[in-house]
Amino acid sequence: MSESNDKESTVEGTINAVSGLVEKVPVYEDAIRPLAKETGKALGTVGKTVNAALMPIRGLVWGMEQIEEFVQTKVTKKLENVPPENIQTPDPAVAGPAIESLRFTGHKESLSDLYANLLATSMDSTTAKTAHPGFVEIIRNLSGDEAKILSHLVKVQVVPLVDIRRESTEGKGGVVVSSYVSTVGHDSGCEHRDLVSTYLKNLERLGLIDIPRDKHLVKEGVYDRILNDPPVKKIEEQLNALEKHQAKFEKYYATPSALGELFISACVNSRDKT
């Protein structure tokens, strides 16, 4: 048998083993239907509206066949450049929860790609140790936009941040009127850019990024895009127009934490070589 055939056989056998886990993960096709029926009975017309609103979700929840196809195609592609002798059956503590989670997030490419990378990482004997079971739970706590921010962090490593304060000109202190102001929403292609400050707080809560408030970046012009952004300029003008008050900017930044670096390595960095 040729080396090419050996590799295909090894990869196919391992992928099939992972696909077999799909059958062991409960897939409740009608999980929503009983709730919708009871809601309809209890609320009458409102219930019908709720049923109609929930109907599209049934089409988005992946079943066994979609998950198997995902494993056979996307995960396989991420392993195509791994030597066959390095392909192994993944730890069920990683693969099982990841497969189960795909039922609800498979339709979101930015999140399903994290699961695909994690599964591929766990199936490569040279990287399997970095596929921590806790990473599945972290992905479950991420939105699609937050996944995009993490992908952007891979490229830039550091994201400038600014707090806008309303400061007294008489030395009586001040208050923050806008925090975590940045251009990362635009730069990473977030769908809901008005929620970026919340996204950053969640990434910090999950331990994926560090935000040292007592430090700032010293490279010349690194904060200019933020400070010259029209919405920021408007707030600055409004604060400076207040009697005995002025706008003040507190500069700092966000960067991947040690845990974040490991998560990025296992789940975010694309394993596709083509």
C-alpha positions as CSV (number, residue, x, y, z in Angstrom):
1,M,0.0,0.0,0.0
2,S,1.3,3.4,-0.9
3,E,2.1,6.1,1.7
4,S,-0.8,8.2,0.3
5,N,-3.2,5.3,0.8
6,D,-1.8,4.6,4.3
7,K,-2.4,8.2,5.3
8,E,-5.9,8.2,3.9
9,S,-6.7,5.0,5.7
10,T,-5.4,6.3,9.0
11,V,-7.2,9.6,8.8
12,E,-10.4,8.0,7.6
13,G,-10.4,5.5,10.4
14,T,-9.8,8.1,13.1
15,I,-12.4,10.5,11.6
16,N,-14.9,7.7,11.6
17,A,-14.1,7.0,15.2
18,V,-14.9,10.6,16.0
19,S,-18.0,10.5,13.9
20,G,-19.1,7.5,16.0
21,L,-19.1,9.7,19.0
22,V,-22.0,11.6,17.4
23,E,-24.3,8.6,17.9
24,K,-23.4,8.6,21.6
25,V,-24.3,12.3,22.1
26,P,-28.0,12.8,22.7
27,V,-29.7,14.6,19.9
28,Y,-33.2,15.6,20.9
29,E,-34.8,16.5,17.6
30,D,-38.0,17.7,19.1
31,A,-36.6,19.5,22.1
32,I,-38.4,22.7,21.3
33,R,-41.7,21.3,20.1
34,P,-43.2,20.3,23.6
35,L,-42.3,23.7,25.0
36,A,-43.8,25.5,22.0
37,K,-47.0,23.4,22.3
38,E,-47.4,24.1,26.0
39,T,-46.7,27.8,25.4
40,G,-49.4,27.9,22.7
41,K,-51.9,26.2,25.0
42,A,-51.3,28.6,27.9
43,L,-51.1,31.9,26.0
44,G,-53.4,31.4,23.0
45,T,-52.7,34.0,20.3
46,V,-49.4,35.0,21.9
47,G,-48.4,31.4,22.0
48,K,-48.9,31.1,18.3
49,T,-46.7,34.1,17.8
50,V,-44.0,32.5,20.0
51,N,-44.4,29.2,18.0
52,A,-43.8,31.1,14.8
53,A,-40.8,32.9,16.2
54,L,-39.3,29.6,17.4
55,M,-39.9,27.7,14.1
56,P,-36.8,28.9,12.3
57,I,-34.7,27.7,15.2
58,R,-35.7,24.1,14.5
59,G,-34.0,24.5,11.1
60,L,-30.8,25.9,12.7
61,V,-30.4,23.2,15.3
62,W,-28.0,20.6,13.8
63,G,-28.9,16.9,13.8
64,M,-26.7,13.9,13.7
65,E,-26.3,13.9,9.9
66,Q,-25.1,17.5,9.8
67,I,-22.6,17.0,12.6
68,E,-21.2,13.9,10.9
69,E,-20.8,15.8,7.7
70,F,-19.0,18.6,9.6
71,V,-16.5,16.1,11.1
72,Q,-16.0,14.3,7.8
73,T,-15.3,17.5,5.9
74,K,-14.2,20.5,7.9
75,V,-12.2,18.6,10.6
76,T,-10.7,16.3,8.1
77,K,-9.4,19.3,6.1
78,K,-7.7,20.7,9.1
79,L,-5.8,17.5,9.5
80,E,-4.8,16.9,5.9
81,N,-1.3,18.1,6.5
82,V,-0.7,16.1,9.7
83,P,1.4,13.0,9.4
84,P,-0.8,9.9,9.6
85,E,1.2,8.5,12.5
86,N,0.2,11.6,14.5
87,I,-3.5,11.2,14.0
88,Q,-5.2,9.8,17.1
89,T,-8.7,9.4,18.6
90,P,-9.4,12.5,20.7
91,D,-10.1,12.6,24.4
92,P,-13.9,12.1,24.7
93,A,-13.9,14.8,27.4
94,V,-13.1,17.2,24.6
95,A,-14.8,15.7,21.6
96,G,-18.1,14.7,23.2
97,P,-19.0,18.2,24.6
98,A,-17.7,19.8,21.4
99,I,-19.9,17.7,19.2
100,E,-22.9,18.3,21.5
101,S,-22.3,22.0,21.3
102,L,-22.2,22.0,17.5
103,R,-26.0,21.2,17.6
104,F,-26.7,24.8,18.5
105,T,-23.7,26.8,17.1
106,G,-22.9,24.8,13.9
107,H,-24.7,27.4,11.8
108,K,-22.4,30.2,13.1
109,E,-19.2,29.8,11.1
110,S,-17.0,31.9,13.5
111,L,-17.9,29.6,16.4
112,S,-18.0,26.3,14.5
113,D,-14.5,27.0,13.2
114,L,-13.3,27.2,16.8
115,Y,-14.8,23.7,17.5
116,A,-13.2,22.4,14.3
117,N,-9.8,23.7,15.3
118,L,-10.2,22.3,18.8
119,L,-11.2,18.8,17.5
120,A,-8.3,18.8,15.1
121,T,-5.9,19.9,17.8
122,S,-7.1,17.1,20.1
123,M,-6.6,14.6,17.2
124,D,-3.0,15.5,16.5
125,S,-0.7,13.8,19.0
126,T,1.8,16.7,18.8
127,T,-0.8,19.2,20.0
128,A,-3.4,17.2,21.9
129,K,-2.1,18.3,25.3
130,T,-3.2,21.9,24.5
131,A,-6.8,20.8,23.9
132,H,-8.1,21.5,27.4
133,P,-11.6,20.2,28.1
134,G,-12.5,23.5,29.6
135,F,-12.1,25.2,26.2
136,V,-15.5,23.8,25.1
137,E,-17.2,25.6,27.9
138,I,-15.3,28.8,27.0
139,I,-16.5,28.6,23.4
140,R,-20.0,28.1,24.7
141,N,-19.7,31.5,26.4
142,L,-18.5,33.3,23.3
143,S,-20.6,35.1,20.7
144,G,-19.7,35.1,17.1
145,D,-18.4,38.7,17.3
146,E,-16.1,37.7,20.2
147,A,-14.7,34.9,18.2
148,K,-13.9,37.5,15.5
149,I,-12.1,39.7,18.0
150,L,-10.0,36.8,19.2
151,S,-9.1,36.0,15.5
152,H,-8.1,39.7,15.1
153,L,-6.0,39.5,18.3
154,V,-4.0,36.7,16.7
155,K,-2.8,39.2,14.1
156,V,-2.2,42.3,16.2
157,Q,-1.6,40.9,19.7
158,V,-2.4,44.3,21.3
159,V,-5.6,46.4,21.0
160,P,-5.4,50.0,22.2
161,L,-8.3,51.1,24.5
162,V,-9.5,54.4,25.9
163,D,-11.8,55.5,28.6
164,I,-13.5,58.9,28.1
165,R,-14.0,60.9,31.3
166,R,-15.9,64.0,32.2
167,E,-13.4,65.7,34.4
168,S,-13.8,68.8,36.6
169,T,-11.6,71.7,35.8
170,E,-11.6,72.7,39.5
171,G,-10.0,69.5,40.7
172,K,-13.2,67.9,42.0
173,G,-12.7,64.6,40.2
174,G,-14.7,63.1,37.4
175,V,-16.6,60.2,36.0
176,V,-16.2,57.7,33.1
177,V,-18.8,58.4,30.4
178,S,-17.6,55.7,28.0
179,S,-15.2,52.8,28.6
180,Y,-13.3,50.2,26.5
181,V,-13.5,52.6,23.5
182,S,-11.6,51.1,20.5
183,T,-11.6,50.4,16.8
184,V,-11.5,46.6,17.3
185,G,-15.1,46.2,16.3
186,H,-14.5,47.7,12.9
187,D,-11.1,46.0,12.5
188,S,-12.4,42.5,13.3
189,G,-15.6,42.9,11.3
190,C,-18.0,42.6,14.3
191,E,-21.7,42.6,13.4
192,H,-22.8,44.5,16.5
193,R,-20.1,47.1,17.1
194,D,-22.1,48.9,19.7
195,L,-21.5,45.9,22.0
196,V,-17.7,45.8,21.7
197,S,-17.1,47.1,25.2
198,T,-19.3,44.3,26.5
199,Y,-17.5,41.8,24.4
200,L,-14.1,42.9,25.8
201,K,-15.4,42.6,29.4
202,N,-16.6,39.1,28.7
203,L,-13.3,38.1,27.2
204,E,-11.6,39.5,30.3
205,R,-14.1,37.6,32.5
206,L,-13.3,34.4,30.8
207,G,-9.6,35.0,31.4
208,L,-8.7,35.1,27.7
209,I,-7.4,38.7,27.7
210,D,-5.6,40.9,30.1
211,I,-6.4,44.6,30.4
212,P,-3.8,46.3,32.6
213,R,-5.3,49.7,33.5
214,D,-2.0,51.1,34.9
215,K,-0.2,50.8,31.6
216,H,-0.5,52.3,28.1
217,L,1.1,51.9,24.7
218,V,3.9,54.4,24.0
219,K,4.2,54.0,20.2
220,E,3.6,57.3,18.6
221,G,0.1,57.7,17.0
222,V,-1.1,54.3,18.3
223,Y,-4.3,55.9,19.8
224,D,-4.9,58.4,17.0
225,R,-7.6,56.3,15.2
226,I,-9.6,56.2,18.4
227,L,-9.2,59.8,19.4
228,N,-10.0,61.0,15.8
229,D,-13.1,58.7,15.4
230,P,-16.1,61.0,14.8
231,P,-18.3,59.6,17.6
232,V,-15.3,60.1,20.0
233,K,-14.7,63.6,18.8
234,K,-18.4,64.4,19.3
235,I,-18.3,63.3,22.9
236,E,-15.1,65.3,23.5
237,E,-16.7,68.4,22.1
238,Q,-19.9,67.9,24.2
239,L,-17.8,67.5,27.4
240,N,-15.6,70.4,26.7
241,A,-18.7,72.6,26.2
242,L,-19.9,71.9,29.7
243,E,-19.2,74.6,32.3
244,K,-16.2,73.8,34.5
245,H,-15.7,70.4,32.9
246,Q,-13.5,69.0,30.2
247,A,-12.9,65.7,28.4
248,K,-10.0,63.5,29.5
249,F,-8.8,60.3,28.0
250,E,-7.3,57.4,29.9
251,K,-5.3,55.2,27.7
252,Y,-4.6,51.4,28.2
253,Y,-4.8,48.3,26.1
254,A,-5.9,44.6,25.9
255,T,-3.7,41.7,25.1
256,P,-4.1,37.9,25.2
257,S,-3.5,36.4,28.6
258,A,-1.5,33.2,29.2
259,L,-4.7,31.2,29.1
260,G,-5.8,33.2,26.0
261,E,-2.6,32.3,24.2
262,L,-3.2,28.6,24.8
263,F,-6.9,28.9,23.8
264,I,-5.8,30.8,20.6
265,S,-3.3,28.1,19.8
266,A,-5.8,25.3,20.3
267,C,-9.0,26.8,18.9
268,V,-8.4,30.1,17.0
269,N,-5.3,29.7,14.9
270,S,-6.4,28.1,11.7
271,R,-5.0,24.7,11.0
272,D,-5.9,24.9,7.3
273,K,-2.7,25.1,5.3
274,T,-4.2,25.7,2.0
